[in-house]
Amino acid sequence: MIRIPLYGSHDEPETSAQRVGAGALVRLYAATGDKKYLDQAKFFLDVRGTTACKDSYLQSHKPVLEQEEAVGHAVRTGYMYSGMADVSASKDFIIFANCFYITIIFDIYMKQLITTFLLSCAIGAQAQHVMTVDVSRPTAKIQPTMYGIFFEDINFGADGGLYAELVKNRSFEFPQPFVGWMPFGNVTVQDAEPCFDRNPHYVRIVNDGRLLRAGLDNEGFRGIGLKQGEEYRFTAYTRTPDARPMKLSVELVNSNGENLLKKEIEISGNSWQKQTVVLQSPFTDAHSRLRVVLLSEGTVDMDHISLFPVNTWKKRENGLRADLAQALYDLNPGVFRFPGGCIIEGNSLATRYQWKNSVGPVENRPLNENRWNYTFKHKAFPDYFQSLGLGYYEYFLLSEDLGAEPLPVLSCGLSCQYESNEVVPLDELDPYVQDALDLIEFANGPVTSKWGKVRADMGHPEPFGMKMIGIGNEQWDKVYTERLEVFTKAIRAKHPDIQIVGSSGPSADGDKFDYLWPEMKRIGVDLVDEHYYMAPDWFFANAARYDSYDRKGPKVFAGEYASHDHSTGKANNFLAALSEAAFMTGLERNADVVRLATYAPLFAHVDAWQWNPDLIWFDNLRMMRTPNYYVQQMYGMNAGTDVLSLQMDGKPVTGQDSLYASAVLDAPTGEIILKLVNAGSVPAKVQVNFNGLKKRQLIGGSCTSLQNCDWRTVNTLEQEALVPRIRPVQVGEHSLDLELQPRSFSVYRLH
């Protein structure tokens, strides 16, 4: 900071960059390509108005992203807002900074303009927006699969998350076999005469009488979450090499190291036997431990040491965490994509997800490395593996539970192209193609078929009715398309009714995207999977993205998307959620092109995550629905069956005056459903006229709204500050007059 004499006798604090102007720094960036100039321009804009720069000339004494009106010195106001516009106009600014300057400027400008207009005209009413809905001629059918969920084992979303197992490394198969365990006394890892051939390791505990005790503790996944009064099922496979009866103690230990519950079990026999005991926790603790102690003198072998809540989803023994599964059910999803994502590719072909390893007896499913354990060097998780206890059978069951169409994704013979260039030669691709054909048989085949029998033996003789399959994830270039073509021909030959999903690559545009879309049309896939992790500005600006898409050929699956507000560390804030709500009006309006849409990622453990934002956050005892979750839920619960034309001034509502809108008909109920977003900072009066009602009259309805004037509002495990509110609404016979609150997403159901 330097002091520069300005405006005659005035001395004021000013930085040299502010004197030069953010616009000049942008021009320096354009001339040199040096990102530091763009970063510096953003820095000096962001510091304006903070307490670090107190001055009577500064605007609002707030950071620029929090300012709501133009106040202060007029010249300084001009400097600052023109600088914000210059920075935002830089073609690379969204990539580098992802700030929301344009919307702030627009909101302030509109507020000032409206205020000036009202004062000058001495009127107190707002200008009214008139929208027209044509009820008589639906423009497209909405598929039941339109809004759904995508699960990937990232952020400890499976083991340690949705999969309810509380013991980490239960079969001692991690490369360092005691990861997750703290042995005490004489405890070793063995593999002679194992209980399970694909998980051969087990522990041998020896109590020779010289030590007071021998056994081991398990730490769980950043602790074991136990709730007072809840029951937990302990299971293990044991044998005593000399066949003598032995006593074990199974104990629950709280985070203070206090042993608050123990039960003794007696074992005998030199062949492997399953032991089961149910424990009722006398305490609540998110960071408990499980302890197993050999009380008798002698030797015991133990394998697959497990602890599950009795109260899992649907009470299944190898079940899911009930609260997390319930949160999925409450979304009313129409499609369920699994198990990834990058998981299916693997860091190498050897570590790709192989679905056949994930079915059959859970104890004998081989461990696999997790693709996300070392992906981000600043967030390494060496204890992150896949037990595959949550496997393809469990995914299909969950799809059935949720009433969602299953959409499994398989490797196309390429490892992750970000991490590796490992490729299966075309003349060696047959086993990968056969995996796809066998999966269809597992899901849909009769019990007399090889893989249909596996399904039946697991407890589900009825087919799952799979209709879609994804081949590859974010693959690109010819190395992908030539392999996809092989899969497509083989699947079409044997299962012409199965819809095939191809990929448009990792981005929403660019060279890879431009190459892949024509190739998807040439190959003849049914759906093209588009991914976009972009800034809120992008989502607001792309509500009309699909208005101009080709109506012929493959349809769109918006398979992975989320709004990333980099100015807040990619928080799950209301800005991100509202921008997604605005964008989704465009998905819905174009339901003849867009058939499926799934937010990503789905889950994140607050103590063990690699990626954000995420739809649902949890710890070992609690879960939290984000504002983004509620946007997805409001769409999923109000999907409708038919798109209705909704226009303002003869055009779709895609951001005019910060408004976004779509309309659908729900044929079973006869209700008209409106989805309306006001992204501006002032209320918006709207009149909606309904044409084509004929003799029908509207008599009432309800409004579900999500609203907060603070963009940065987030929900937490302690408090969900932003949740939908429901209220009744009054309607006219053929119209609806409403006032949309600033920064709000509203769903109106009218009957």
Buried (B, 14 or more C-beta within 10 A) or exposed (E): EEEEEEEEEEEBBBBEBBEBBBBBBBBBBEEEEEEEBBBBBBBBBBBBBBEEBEBEBBBBBBBBBEBBEBBBBEEBBEBBBBBBBBBBEBEEBBEBBBBBBBBBBBBBEBBEEBEEEBEEEEEEEBEEBEBBBBBEEBBBBBBBBBBBBBBBBBBBBBBBBBBBBBBBBBBBBBEEBBBBBEBBBBBEBBEEEBBBEBBBBBBBBBBEEEEEEBBBBBBBBBBBBBBEEBEBBBBBBBBBEEEBEBBBBBBBBBEEEEEBBBBEBEBEEEEBBEBEBEBBBEBBBBBBBBBBBBBBEBBBBBBBBBBBBBBBBEEBEBBBBBBBBEBBBBBBBBBBBBBBBBBBBBBBBEBBBBBBBBBBEBBBBBBBBBBBBBBEEEBEBEBBBBBBBBBBBBBBBBBBBBEBBBBBBBBBBBBBBEBBEBBBEEEEBEEBBEBBBBBBBBBBBEBEBEBBBBBBEBEBEEBBEBBBBBBBBBBBBEBBBBBBBBBBEBBEEEBEEBBBBBBBBBBBEEEBBEBBBEBBBEBBBBBBBBBBBBBBBBBBBBBBBBEEBEEEBBBBBBBBBBBBBBBBEBBBBBBBBBBBBBBBBBBBBBBBBBBBBBBBBBBBBBBBBBBBBBBBBBBBBBBBBBBBBBBBBBBBBBBBBBBBBBBBEEEBBBBEBBBBBBBBBBEEEEBBBBBBBBBBBBEBBBBBBBBEBEEBEBEEBBBBBBBBEEBBBBBEEEEBEBEBEEEEBEBEEBBBEBEBBBBBBBBBBBB
